[in-house]
Amino acid sequence: MSTKPKEPRKRKWRYIFWRGAVFWGISTALLYQAMMLFFGNVSLVGFIVSMIAFPLAGIFFGLLMWRRSGTDL
């Protein structure tokens, strides 16, 4: 086992990617599409756009959460 600590920069982008793009972005996109299905406004283009736009917005969300929590994670 290596006792070398992870590089803070690498840890930062991993946090932003997983917490922002994956957990927030994709889950929000799927929730949005479920609501559109419920209201009867479903299209393939809308699905593709939401699966791109929400994870991109999730990157900014993850960055905001990283800055608010401090860089000592």
C-alpha positions, 0 to 999 in steps of 0.5 A: 500500500502506498502512503503517498497522499493524492495530489490535491489538484487531481482530487479537486477535479475528481470531486468536481466530476463525480459530485457535479457532473455525475451525481448532480448533472445526470440525476437532474437530467433524468429527473427532468426527463421524467417530469417531461414524460409525465407532462407529455413533452418527450423528444429524443433531441430534448433527452440528448440536450438535457444529458449534455447540458445538465452535466455541464452545469454540474461541473460548475455546481461541483466547482461551487461546492468544492469552493464552499467546502474548502480545499482540505477535502 
